[in-house]
Amino acid sequence: MNQTRHEIPSGLRLPRPAPCPETLLLERERTAELRAAVARLPARCATLLGALLDEPPTDYAELAARLHMPRGSLGPTRSRCLSCLRRRLAPG
Protein backbone atom coordinates (compact mmCIF):
# COMPACT_ATOMS: atom_id res chain seq x y z
CA MET A 1 0.00 0.00 0.00
CA ASN A 2 1.42 3.36 -0.99
CA GLN A 3 0.94 6.03 1.67
CA THR A 4 1.34 9.71 0.95
CA ARG A 5 3.00 11.90 3.55
CA HIS A 6 1.38 15.26 4.03
CA GLU A 7 3.76 17.92 5.21
CA ILE A 8 2.88 21.43 6.24
CA PRO A 9 5.01 24.05 4.48
CA SER A 10 7.20 25.85 7.02
CA GLY A 11 5.42 29.18 6.53
CA LEU A 12 2.03 27.61 7.24
CA ARG A 13 2.64 25.99 10.65
CA LEU A 14 -0.30 26.16 12.96
CA PRO A 15 0.25 28.08 16.21
CA ARG A 16 0.62 25.97 19.33
CA PRO A 17 -2.14 26.36 21.87
CA ALA A 18 -1.15 28.32 24.97
CA PRO A 19 -0.12 26.01 27.82
CA CYS A 20 -2.43 25.86 30.80
CA PRO A 21 -1.42 27.66 34.03
CA GLU A 22 -0.53 24.37 35.74
CA THR A 23 1.88 23.47 32.94
CA LEU A 24 3.51 26.90 33.13
CA LEU A 25 3.92 26.59 36.90
CA LEU A 26 5.48 23.13 36.60
CA GLU A 27 7.88 24.35 33.90
CA ARG A 28 8.94 27.30 36.07
CA GLU A 29 9.48 25.04 39.09
CA ARG A 30 11.48 22.54 37.02
CA THR A 31 13.60 25.35 35.55
CA ALA A 32 14.25 26.83 39.01
CA GLU A 33 15.26 23.39 40.33
CA LEU A 34 17.59 22.83 37.40
CA ARG A 35 19.21 26.26 37.72
CA ALA A 36 19.71 25.70 41.48
CA ALA A 37 21.38 22.34 40.80
CA VAL A 38 23.59 23.91 38.12
CA ALA A 39 24.60 26.69 40.53
CA ARG A 40 25.88 24.05 42.99
CA LEU A 41 28.27 22.57 40.40
CA PRO A 42 31.96 23.55 40.27
CA ALA A 43 32.35 27.11 38.95
CA ARG A 44 33.38 26.21 35.38
CA CYS A 45 30.47 23.79 34.98
CA ALA A 46 28.02 26.24 36.54
CA THR A 47 29.11 28.98 34.14
CA LEU A 48 29.08 26.72 31.10
CA LEU A 49 25.73 25.04 31.71
CA GLY A 50 24.12 28.23 33.02
CA ALA A 51 25.06 30.03 29.80
CA LEU A 52 23.59 27.20 27.74
CA LEU A 53 20.32 27.46 29.69
CA ASP A 54 19.96 31.15 28.85
CA GLU A 55 17.47 32.19 26.19
CA PRO A 56 18.95 32.40 23.67
CA PRO A 57 21.93 30.25 24.67
CA THR A 58 25.27 32.04 24.77
CA ASP A 59 27.28 31.70 21.55
CA TYR A 60 30.07 29.09 21.82
CA ALA A 61 32.78 31.57 20.74
CA GLU A 62 31.72 34.06 23.41
CA LEU A 63 31.46 31.30 26.00
CA ALA A 64 34.92 29.96 25.15
CA ALA A 65 36.37 33.44 25.62
CA ARG A 66 34.53 33.90 28.94
CA LEU A 67 35.84 30.55 30.24
CA HIS A 68 39.35 31.08 28.77
CA MET A 69 39.29 27.76 26.96
CA PRO A 70 39.43 26.60 23.32
CA ARG A 71 36.07 26.48 21.59
CA GLY A 72 36.70 22.81 20.70
CA SER A 73 36.91 21.95 24.42
CA LEU A 74 33.41 23.20 25.18
CA GLY A 75 31.61 20.07 23.92
CA PRO A 76 33.67 17.56 25.93
CA THR A 77 33.56 19.82 28.99
CA ARG A 78 29.81 20.19 28.61
CA SER A 79 29.46 16.39 28.49
CA ARG A 80 31.47 15.98 31.70
CA CYS A 81 29.46 18.73 33.40
CA LEU A 82 26.17 17.14 32.35
CA SER A 83 27.35 13.79 33.73
CA CYS A 84 28.17 15.46 37.02
CA LEU A 85 24.76 17.17 37.06
CA ARG A 86 22.98 13.86 36.32
CA ARG A 87 24.78 12.18 39.21
CA ARG A 88 23.79 14.98 41.57
CA LEU A 89 20.16 14.92 40.44
CA ALA A 90 19.85 11.12 40.52
CA PRO A 91 17.59 9.81 43.26
CA GLY A 92 19.16 7.91 46.10
C-alpha positions in Angstrom: 0.0 0.0 0.0 1.4 3.4 -1.0 0.9 6.0 1.7 1.3 9.7 0.9 3.0 11.9 3.6 1.4 15.3 4.0 3.8 17.9 5.2 2.9 21.4 6.2 5.0 24.0 4.5 7.2 25.9 7.0 5.4 29.2 6.5 2.0 27.6 7.2 2.6 26.0 10.6 -0.3 26.2 13.0 0.3 28.1 16.2 0.6 26.0 19.3 -2.1 26.4 21.9 -1.1 28.3 25.0 -0.1 26.0 27.8 -2.4 25.9 30.8 -1.4 27.7 34.0 -0.5 24.4 35.7 1.9 23.5 32.9 3.5 26.9 33.1 3.9 26.6 36.9 5.5 23.1 36.6 7.9 24.4 33.9 8.9 27.3 36.1 9.5 25.0 39.1 11.5 22.5 37.0 13.6 25.4 35.6 14.2 26.8 39.0 15.3 23.4 40.3 17.6 22.8 37.4 19.2 26.3 37.7 19.7 25.7 41.5 21.4 22.3 40.8 23.6 23.9 38.1 24.6 26.7 40.5 25.9 24.0 43.0 28.3 22.6 40.4 32.0 23.5 40.3 32.3 27.1 38.9 33.4 26.2 35.4 30.5 23.8 35.0 28.0 26.2 36.5 29.1 29.0 34.1 29.1 26.7 31.1 25.7 25.0 31.7 24.1 28.2 33.0 25.1 30.0 29.8 23.6 27.2 27.7 20.3 27.5 29.7 20.0 31.1 28.8 17.5 32.2 26.2 18.9 32.4 23.7 21.9 30.2 24.7 25.3 32.0 24.8 27.3 31.7 21.6 30.1 29.1 21.8 32.8 31.6 20.7 31.7 34.1 23.4 31.5 31.3 26.0 34.9 30.0 25.1 36.4 33.4 25.6 34.5 33.9 28.9 35.8 30.6 30.2 39.4 31.1 28.8 39.3 27.8 27.0 39.4 26.6 23.3 36.1 26.5 21.6 36.7 22.8 20.7 36.9 22.0 24.4 33.4 23.2 25.2 31.6 20.1 23.9 33.7 17.6 25.9 33.6 19.8 29.0 29.8 20.2 28.6 29.5 16.4 28.5 31.5 16.0 31.7 29.5 18.7 33.4 26.2 17.1 32.3 27.3 13.8 33.7 28.2 15.5 37.0 24.8 17.2 37.1 23.0 13.9 36.3 24.8 12.2 39.2 23.8 15.0 41.6 20.2 14.9 40.4 19.9 11.1 40.5 17.6 9.8 43.3 19.2 7.9 46.1 
